[in-house]
């Protein structure tokens, strides 16, 4: 790790100049990243709401289909029972 630290005063000064020069770039990148994140919040929220709505619709559709299928099975069972009872007489 010591090889990463400047060994001389000139090296220390060069590191300080580099840090001072790079800081505005780091600040700009940080600001840009924050802006991008802020710009993505609304579309992400809309996508979440759309997925939630689609999920709710799907649950409702499955519930309706299951209820209809259960009613159909119940009706067919009653018809079959009647047919068997009439055939037995």
Secondary structure, 3 states (H helix, E strand, C coil): CHHHCCCCHHHHHHHHHHHHHHHHHHHHHHHHHHHHHHHHHHHHHHHHHHHHHHHHHHHHHHHHHHHHHHHHHHHHHHHHHHHHHHHHC
